[in-house]
Amino acid sequence: MGLSISKRTGLTLFIIFIGSIVGGGIGELIGAFVPESPVKSFFLNYVSLGFSPITINLHIIQFTLGLTFRFNIVSIFGILLLGYLLRWLY
């Protein structure tokens, strides 16, 4: 029994979002307990994609827009692991 396209899209976004949070958390734990080394910096260096915050002032209302995604190797492993686990469950 297959999932509809909208459910598959939602599940994919869920996997990316939660998997990157889990992977980022694991990366922070690794960073706290593992001594400095080239391997640690390889796994924990982030690549940022997005744009910096922009403030728009319309004199009545002021708001700031910005979006940045930060990925490292460990967060990609988290996404892949959660994707595998959810694929195995469904």
Backbone as XML, in Angstrom:
<?xml version="1.0"?>
<chain id="A" units="angstrom">
  <residue number="1" name="MET">
    <atom name="N" x="0.849" y="-1.176" z="0.000"/>
    <atom name="CA" x="0.000" y="0.000" z="0.000"/>
    <atom name="C" x="0.891" y="1.236" z="0.000"/>
  </residue>
  <residue number="2" name="GLY">
    <atom name="N" x="0.817" y="2.030" z="-1.030"/>
    <atom name="CA" x="1.682" y="3.189" z="-1.158"/>
    <atom name="C" x="1.093" y="4.443" z="-0.530"/>
  </residue>
  <residue number="3" name="LEU">
    <atom name="N" x="1.967" y="5.368" z="-0.254"/>
    <atom name="CA" x="1.542" y="6.655" z="0.282"/>
    <atom name="C" x="1.230" y="7.598" z="-0.868"/>
  </residue>
  <residue number="4" name="SER">
    <atom name="N" x="0.308" y="8.519" z="-0.654"/>
    <atom name="CA" x="0.021" y="9.521" z="-1.674"/>
    <atom name="C" x="1.205" y="10.484" z="-1.793"/>
  </residue>
  <residue number="5" name="ILE">
    <atom name="N" x="1.210" y="11.265" z="-2.851"/>
    <atom name="CA" x="2.329" y="12.176" z="-3.107"/>
    <atom name="C" x="2.468" y="13.202" z="-1.998"/>
  </residue>
  <residue number="6" name="SER">
    <atom name="N" x="1.361" y="13.768" z="-1.526"/>
    <atom name="CA" x="1.452" y="14.780" z="-0.469"/>
    <atom name="C" x="1.950" y="14.176" z="0.839"/>
  </residue>
  <residue number="7" name="LYS">
    <atom name="N" x="1.546" y="12.947" z="1.151"/>
    <atom name="CA" x="2.037" y="12.298" z="2.370"/>
    <atom name="C" x="3.515" y="11.952" z="2.240"/>
  </residue>
  <residue number="8" name="ARG">
    <atom name="N" x="3.937" y="11.532" z="1.038"/>
    <atom name="CA" x="5.351" y="11.235" z="0.816"/>
    <atom name="C" x="6.203" y="12.488" z="0.940"/>
  </residue>
  <residue number="9" name="THR">
    <atom name="N" x="5.721" y="13.587" z="0.406"/>
    <atom name="CA" x="6.445" y="14.849" z="0.506"/>
    <atom name="C" x="6.548" y="15.287" z="1.954"/>
  </residue>
  <residue number="10" name="GLY">
    <atom name="N" x="5.445" y="15.195" z="2.684"/>
    <atom name="CA" x="5.461" y="15.549" z="4.108"/>
    <atom name="C" x="6.392" y="14.658" z="4.903"/>
  </residue>
  <residue number="11" name="LEU">
    <atom name="N" x="6.384" y="13.359" z="4.605"/>
    <atom name="CA" x="7.259" y="12.423" z="5.307"/>
    <atom name="C" x="8.719" y="12.708" z="4.980"/>
  </residue>
  <residue number="12" name="THR">
    <atom name="N" x="9.015" y="13.053" z="3.731"/>
    <atom name="CA" x="10.386" y="13.385" z="3.346"/>
    <atom name="C" x="10.866" y="14.634" z="4.078"/>
  </residue>
  <residue number="13" name="LEU">
    <atom name="N" x="10.040" y="15.665" z="4.137"/>
    <atom name="CA" x="10.408" y="16.877" z="4.864"/>
    <atom name="C" x="10.579" y="16.599" z="6.348"/>
  </residue>
  <residue number="14" name="PHE">
    <atom name="N" x="9.723" y="15.752" z="6.908"/>
    <atom name="CA" x="9.834" y="15.358" z="8.308"/>
    <atom name="C" x="11.163" y="14.643" z="8.558"/>
  </residue>
  <residue number="15" name="ILE">
    <atom name="N" x="11.520" y="13.726" z="7.660"/>
    <atom name="CA" x="12.779" y="12.996" z="7.798"/>
    <atom name="C" x="13.961" y="13.949" z="7.749"/>
  </residue>
  <residue number="16" name="ILE">
    <atom name="N" x="13.960" y="14.883" z="6.814"/>
    <atom name="CA" x="15.067" y="15.828" z="6.693"/>
    <atom name="C" x="15.148" y="16.707" z="7.939"/>
  </residue>
  <residue number="17" name="PHE">
    <atom name="N" x="14.014" y="17.202" z="8.403"/>
    <atom name="CA" x="13.996" y="18.108" z="9.554"/>
    <atom name="C" x="14.431" y="17.398" z="10.839"/>
  </residue>
  <residue number="18" name="ILE">
    <atom name="N" x="13.788" y="16.310" z="11.179"/>
    <atom name="CA" x="14.098" y="15.601" z="12.428"/>
    <atom name="C" x="15.469" y="14.936" z="12.344"/>
  </residue>
  <residue number="19" name="GLY">
    <atom name="N" x="15.816" y="14.371" z="11.187"/>
    <atom name="CA" x="17.122" y="13.732" z="11.031"/>
    <atom name="C" x="18.266" y="14.717" z="11.184"/>
  </residue>
  <residue number="20" name="SER">
    <atom name="N" x="18.093" y="15.929" z="10.667"/>
    <atom name="CA" x="19.154" y="16.925" z="10.823"/>
    <atom name="C" x="19.256" y="17.404" z="12.260"/>
  </residue>
  <residue number="21" name="ILE">
    <atom name="N" x="18.131" y="17.478" z="12.967"/>
    <atom name="CA" x="18.173" y="17.850" z="14.389"/>
    <atom name="C" x="18.868" y="16.764" z="15.195"/>
  </residue>
  <residue number="22" name="VAL">
    <atom name="N" x="18.510" y="15.516" z="14.959"/>
    <atom name="CA" x="19.140" y="14.400" z="15.679"/>
    <atom name="C" x="20.634" y="14.338" z="15.360"/>
  </residue>
  <residue number="23" name="GLY">
    <atom name="N" x="20.989" y="14.453" z="14.083"/>
    <atom name="CA" x="22.403" y="14.426" z="13.694"/>
    <atom name="C" x="23.176" y="15.601" z="14.264"/>
  </residue>
  <residue number="24" name="GLY">
    <atom name="N" x="22.563" y="16.787" z="14.271"/>
    <atom name="CA" x="23.220" y="17.954" z="14.863"/>
    <atom name="C" x="23.433" y="17.785" z="16.354"/>
  </residue>
  <residue number="25" name="GLY">
    <atom name="N" x="22.451" y="17.182" z="17.038"/>
    <atom name="CA" x="22.597" y="16.910" z="18.475"/>
    <atom name="C" x="23.716" y="15.917" z="18.751"/>
  </residue>
  <residue number="26" name="ILE">
    <atom name="N" x="23.783" y="14.877" z="17.939"/>
    <atom name="CA" x="24.866" y="13.901" z="18.089"/>
    <atom name="C" x="26.212" y="14.572" z="17.820"/>
  </residue>
  <residue number="27" name="GLY">
    <atom name="N" x="26.251" y="15.459" z="16.815"/>
    <atom name="CA" x="27.479" y="16.193" z="16.524"/>
    <atom name="C" x="27.910" y="17.074" z="17.679"/>
  </residue>
  <residue number="28" name="GLU">
    <atom name="N" x="26.951" y="17.720" z="18.344"/>
    <atom name="CA" x="27.282" y="18.550" z="19.509"/>
    <atom name="C" x="27.815" y="17.687" z="20.657"/>
  </residue>
  <residue number="29" name="LEU">
    <atom name="N" x="27.252" y="16.511" z="20.845"/>
    <atom name="CA" x="27.762" y="15.593" z="21.877"/>
    <atom name="C" x="29.181" y="15.141" z="21.550"/>
  </residue>
  <residue number="30" name="ILE">
    <atom name="N" x="29.413" y="14.810" z="20.290"/>
    <atom name="CA" x="30.760" y="14.420" z="19.880"/>
    <atom name="C" x="31.731" y="15.569" z="20.125"/>
  </residue>
  <residue number="31" name="GLY">
    <atom name="N" x="31.308" y="16.778" z="19.793"/>
    <atom name="CA" x="32.163" y="17.945" z="19.979"/>
    <atom name="C" x="32.494" y="18.208" z="21.431"/>
  </residue>
  <residue number="32" name="ALA">
    <atom name="N" x="31.584" y="17.857" z="22.337"/>
    <atom name="CA" x="31.809" y="18.111" z="23.757"/>
    <atom name="C" x="32.772" y="17.110" z="24.382"/>
  </residue>
  <residue number="33" name="PHE">
    <atom name="N" x="32.802" y="15.881" z="23.878"/>
    <atom name="CA" x="33.564" y="14.835" z="24.555"/>
    <atom name="C" x="34.804" y="14.362" z="23.812"/>
  </residue>
  <residue number="34" name="VAL">
    <atom name="N" x="34.937" y="14.674" z="22.547"/>
    <atom name="CA" x="36.077" y="14.196" z="21.761"/>
    <atom name="C" x="37.125" y="15.305" z="21.697"/>
  </residue>
  <residue number="35" name="PRO">
    <atom name="N" x="38.396" y="14.987" z="21.963"/>
    <atom name="CA" x="39.443" y="16.021" z="21.885"/>
    <atom name="C" x="39.646" y="16.499" z="20.451"/>
  </residue>
  <residue number="36" name="GLU">
    <atom name="N" x="40.259" y="17.666" z="20.325"/>
    <atom name="CA" x="40.498" y="18.262" z="19.009"/>
    <atom name="C" x="41.371" y="17.354" z="18.155"/>
  </residue>
  <residue number="37" name="SER">
    <atom name="N" x="40.952" y="17.170" z="16.923"/>
    <atom name="CA" x="41.707" y="16.383" z="15.956"/>
    <atom name="C" x="41.202" y="16.733" z="14.566"/>
  </residue>
  <residue number="38" name="PRO">
    <atom name="N" x="41.946" y="16.372" z="13.535"/>
    <atom name="CA" x="41.463" y="16.631" z="12.171"/>
    <atom name="C" x="40.174" y="15.874" z="11.847"/>
  </residue>
  <residue number="39" name="VAL">
    <atom name="N" x="40.023" y="14.688" z="12.411"/>
    <atom name="CA" x="38.808" y="13.904" z="12.168"/>
    <atom name="C" x="37.602" y="14.606" z="12.778"/>
  </residue>
  <residue number="40" name="LYS">
    <atom name="N" x="37.772" y="15.142" z="13.998"/>
    <atom name="CA" x="36.677" y="15.862" z="14.643"/>
    <atom name="C" x="36.281" y="17.074" z="13.819"/>
  </residue>
  <residue number="41" name="SER">
    <atom name="N" x="37.271" y="17.834" z="13.324"/>
    <atom name="CA" x="36.916" y="19.010" z="12.535"/>
    <atom name="C" x="36.268" y="18.622" z="11.206"/>
  </residue>
  <residue number="42" name="PHE">
    <atom name="N" x="36.639" y="17.491" z="10.624"/>
    <atom name="CA" x="36.000" y="17.040" z="9.387"/>
    <atom name="C" x="34.528" y="16.747" z="9.624"/>
  </residue>
  <residue number="43" name="PHE">
    <atom name="N" x="34.222" y="16.037" z="10.702"/>
    <atom name="CA" x="32.838" y="15.653" z="10.969"/>
    <atom name="C" x="31.989" y="16.803" z="11.489"/>
  </residue>
  <residue number="44" name="LEU">
    <atom name="N" x="32.583" y="17.792" z="12.138"/>
    <atom name="CA" x="31.792" y="18.824" z="12.791"/>
    <atom name="C" x="31.822" y="20.185" z="12.107"/>
  </residue>
  <residue number="45" name="ASN">
    <atom name="N" x="32.578" y="20.348" z="11.017"/>
    <atom name="CA" x="32.548" y="21.617" z="10.289"/>
    <atom name="C" x="31.237" y="21.732" z="9.524"/>
  </residue>
  <residue number="46" name="TYR">
    <atom name="N" x="30.582" y="22.862" z="9.690"/>
    <atom name="CA" x="29.291" y="23.089" z="9.067"/>
    <atom name="C" x="29.436" y="23.772" z="7.715"/>
  </residue>
  <residue number="47" name="VAL">
    <atom name="N" x="28.519" y="23.464" z="6.839"/>
    <atom name="CA" x="28.343" y="24.178" z="5.576"/>
    <atom name="C" x="27.010" y="24.902" z="5.694"/>
  </residue>
  <residue number="48" name="SER">
    <atom name="N" x="27.022" y="26.214" z="5.526"/>
    <atom name="CA" x="25.806" y="27.007" z="5.652"/>
    <atom name="C" x="25.260" y="27.352" z="4.279"/>
  </residue>
  <residue number="49" name="LEU">
    <atom name="N" x="23.971" y="27.115" z="4.099"/>
    <atom name="CA" x="23.279" y="27.469" z="2.869"/>
    <atom name="C" x="22.116" y="28.388" z="3.234"/>
  </residue>
  <residue number="50" name="GLY">
    <atom name="N" x="21.953" y="29.462" z="2.515"/>
    <atom name="CA" x="20.852" y="30.373" z="2.776"/>
    <atom name="C" x="21.270" y="31.804" z="2.580"/>
  </residue>
  <residue number="51" name="PHE">
    <atom name="N" x="20.517" y="32.711" z="3.197"/>
    <atom name="CA" x="20.851" y="34.119" z="3.104"/>
    <atom name="C" x="20.776" y="34.751" z="4.482"/>
  </residue>
  <residue number="52" name="SER">
    <atom name="N" x="21.569" y="35.776" z="4.677"/>
    <atom name="CA" x="21.625" y="36.442" z="5.979"/>
    <atom name="C" x="20.340" y="37.238" z="6.217"/>
  </residue>
  <residue number="53" name="PRO">
    <atom name="N" x="20.039" y="37.552" z="7.473"/>
    <atom name="CA" x="18.800" y="38.270" z="7.779"/>
    <atom name="C" x="18.745" y="39.650" z="7.127"/>
  </residue>
  <residue number="54" name="ILE">
    <atom name="N" x="17.568" y="39.971" z="6.632"/>
    <atom name="CA" x="17.298" y="41.269" z="6.012"/>
    <atom name="C" x="16.184" y="41.927" z="6.813"/>
  </residue>
  <residue number="55" name="THR">
    <atom name="N" x="16.403" y="43.163" z="7.259"/>
    <atom name="CA" x="15.379" y="43.888" z="7.999"/>
    <atom name="C" x="14.660" y="44.837" z="7.057"/>
  </residue>
  <residue number="56" name="ILE">
    <atom name="N" x="13.339" y="44.771" z="7.060"/>
    <atom name="CA" x="12.510" y="45.643" z="6.231"/>
    <atom name="C" x="11.720" y="46.554" z="7.160"/>
  </residue>
  <residue number="57" name="ASN">
    <atom name="N" x="11.886" y="47.856" z="6.989"/>
    <atom name="CA" x="11.222" y="48.843" z="7.835"/>
    <atom name="C" x="10.223" y="49.619" z="6.985"/>
  </residue>
  <residue number="58" name="LEU">
    <atom name="N" x="8.924" y="49.479" z="7.294"/>
    <atom name="CA" x="7.874" y="50.167" z="6.568"/>
    <atom name="C" x="7.261" y="51.297" z="7.390"/>
  </residue>
  <residue number="59" name="HIS">
    <atom name="N" x="7.940" y="51.735" z="8.421"/>
    <atom name="CA" x="7.548" y="52.793" z="9.358"/>
    <atom name="C" x="6.345" y="52.409" z="10.217"/>
  </residue>
  <residue number="60" name="ILE">
    <atom name="N" x="5.470" y="51.590" z="9.744"/>
    <atom name="CA" x="4.345" y="51.122" z="10.560"/>
    <atom name="C" x="4.704" y="49.784" z="11.189"/>
  </residue>
  <residue number="61" name="ILE">
    <atom name="N" x="5.386" y="48.980" z="10.406"/>
    <atom name="CA" x="5.782" y="47.651" z="10.863"/>
    <atom name="C" x="7.211" y="47.394" z="10.385"/>
  </residue>
  <residue number="62" name="GLN">
    <atom name="N" x="7.956" y="46.698" z="11.196"/>
    <atom name="CA" x="9.320" y="46.324" z="10.842"/>
    <atom name="C" x="9.456" y="44.831" z="11.053"/>
  </residue>
  <residue number="63" name="PHE">
    <atom name="N" x="10.023" y="44.157" z="10.083"/>
    <atom name="CA" x="10.214" y="42.714" z="10.233"/>
    <atom name="C" x="11.539" y="42.297" z="9.616"/>
  </residue>
  <residue number="64" name="THR">
    <atom name="N" x="11.998" y="41.138" z="10.051"/>
    <atom name="CA" x="13.274" y="40.599" z="9.603"/>
    <atom name="C" x="13.042" y="39.237" z="8.965"/>
  </residue>
  <residue number="65" name="LEU">
    <atom name="N" x="13.613" y="39.034" z="7.810"/>
    <atom name="CA" x="13.531" y="37.760" z="7.104"/>
    <atom name="C" x="14.935" y="37.178" z="6.965"/>
  </residue>
  <residue number="66" name="GLY">
    <atom name="N" x="15.035" y="35.888" z="7.149"/>
    <atom name="CA" x="16.315" y="35.214" z="6.977"/>
    <atom name="C" x="16.126" y="33.715" z="7.055"/>
  </residue>
  <residue number="67" name="LEU">
    <atom name="N" x="16.955" y="32.997" z="6.366"/>
    <atom name="CA" x="16.859" y="31.542" z="6.366"/>
    <atom name="C" x="18.249" y="30.973" z="6.124"/>
  </residue>
  <residue number="68" name="THR">
    <atom name="N" x="18.708" y="30.135" z="7.023"/>
    <atom name="CA" x="20.012" y="29.504" z="6.881"/>
    <atom name="C" x="19.913" y="28.047" z="7.307"/>
  </residue>
  <residue number="69" name="PHE">
    <atom name="N" x="20.406" y="27.176" z="6.472"/>
    <atom name="CA" x="20.510" y="25.760" z="6.802"/>
    <atom name="C" x="21.975" y="25.454" z="7.055"/>
  </residue>
  <residue number="70" name="ARG">
    <atom name="N" x="22.248" y="24.772" z="8.159"/>
    <atom name="CA" x="23.623" y="24.380" z="8.486"/>
    <atom name="C" x="23.695" y="22.858" z="8.508"/>
  </residue>
  <residue number="71" name="PHE">
    <atom name="N" x="24.541" y="22.312" z="7.643"/>
    <atom name="CA" x="24.706" y="20.871" z="7.560"/>
    <atom name="C" x="26.147" y="20.501" z="7.849"/>
  </residue>
  <residue number="72" name="ASN">
    <atom name="N" x="26.327" y="19.358" z="8.492"/>
    <atom name="CA" x="27.642" y="18.754" z="8.608"/>
    <atom name="C" x="27.495" y="17.269" z="8.296"/>
  </residue>
  <residue number="73" name="ILE">
    <atom name="N" x="28.589" y="16.556" z="8.295"/>
    <atom name="CA" x="28.556" y="15.136" z="7.941"/>
    <atom name="C" x="27.661" y="14.352" z="8.912"/>
  </residue>
  <residue number="74" name="VAL">
    <atom name="N" x="27.727" y="14.680" z="10.183"/>
    <atom name="CA" x="26.948" y="13.946" z="11.187"/>
    <atom name="C" x="25.450" y="14.192" z="10.992"/>
  </residue>
  <residue number="75" name="SER">
    <atom name="N" x="25.046" y="15.403" z="10.629"/>
    <atom name="CA" x="23.624" y="15.655" z="10.403"/>
    <atom name="C" x="23.137" y="14.925" z="9.151"/>
  </residue>
  <residue number="76" name="ILE">
    <atom name="N" x="23.986" y="14.774" z="8.141"/>
    <atom name="CA" x="23.605" y="13.990" z="6.956"/>
    <atom name="C" x="23.455" y="12.517" z="7.340"/>
  </residue>
  <residue number="77" name="PHE">
    <atom name="N" x="24.351" y="12.007" z="8.206"/>
    <atom name="CA" x="24.193" y="10.639" z="8.703"/>
    <atom name="C" x="22.882" y="10.493" z="9.469"/>
  </residue>
  <residue number="78" name="GLY">
    <atom name="N" x="22.512" y="11.493" z="10.247"/>
    <atom name="CA" x="21.245" y="11.461" z="10.988"/>
    <atom name="C" x="20.052" y="11.406" z="10.059"/>
  </residue>
  <residue number="79" name="ILE">
    <atom name="N" x="20.079" y="12.175" z="8.974"/>
    <atom name="CA" x="18.993" y="12.150" z="7.996"/>
    <atom name="C" x="18.894" y="10.768" z="7.349"/>
  </residue>
  <residue number="80" name="LEU">
    <atom name="N" x="20.043" y="10.216" z="6.946"/>
    <atom name="CA" x="20.038" y="8.894" z="6.322"/>
    <atom name="C" x="19.570" y="7.805" z="7.280"/>
  </residue>
  <residue number="81" name="LEU">
    <atom name="N" x="19.996" y="7.878" z="8.539"/>
    <atom name="CA" x="19.588" y="6.886" z="9.524"/>
    <atom name="C" x="18.087" y="6.955" z="9.781"/>
  </residue>
  <residue number="82" name="LEU">
    <atom name="N" x="17.548" y="8.139" z="9.971"/>
    <atom name="CA" x="16.114" y="8.270" z="10.214"/>
    <atom name="C" x="15.325" y="7.858" z="8.982"/>
  </residue>
  <residue number="83" name="GLY">
    <atom name="N" x="15.816" y="8.197" z="7.796"/>
    <atom name="CA" x="15.153" y="7.761" z="6.569"/>
    <atom name="C" x="15.115" y="6.253" z="6.453"/>
  </residue>
  <residue number="84" name="TYR">
    <atom name="N" x="16.223" y="5.597" z="6.791"/>
    <atom name="CA" x="16.261" y="4.132" z="6.766"/>
    <atom name="C" x="15.300" y="3.533" z="7.782"/>
  </residue>
  <residue number="85" name="LEU">
    <atom name="N" x="15.294" y="4.081" z="9.000"/>
    <atom name="CA" x="14.405" y="3.549" z="10.033"/>
    <atom name="C" x="12.929" y="3.728" z="9.667"/>
  </residue>
  <residue number="86" name="LEU">
    <atom name="N" x="12.562" y="4.897" z="9.148"/>
    <atom name="CA" x="11.181" y="5.116" z="8.762"/>
    <atom name="C" x="10.798" y="4.275" z="7.546"/>
  </residue>
  <residue number="87" name="ARG">
    <atom name="N" x="11.733" y="4.084" z="6.634"/>
    <atom name="CA" x="11.468" y="3.229" z="5.476"/>
    <atom name="C" x="11.239" y="1.782" z="5.930"/>
  </residue>
  <residue number="88" name="TRP">
    <atom name="N" x="11.995" y="1.355" z="6.932"/>
    <atom name="CA" x="11.868" y="0.005" z="7.460"/>
    <atom name="C" x="10.524" y="-0.161" z="8.190"/>
  </residue>
  <residue number="89" name="LEU">
    <atom name="N" x="10.055" y="0.894" z="8.865"/>
    <atom name="CA" x="8.789" y="0.825" z="9.571"/>
    <atom name="C" x="7.591" y="0.861" z="8.630"/>
  </residue>
  <residue number="90" name="TYR">
    <atom name="N" x="7.704" y="1.573" z="7.511"/>
    <atom name="CA" x="6.600" y="1.654" z="6.564"/>
    <atom name="C" x="6.902" y="0.769" z="5.411"/>
  </residue>
</chain>
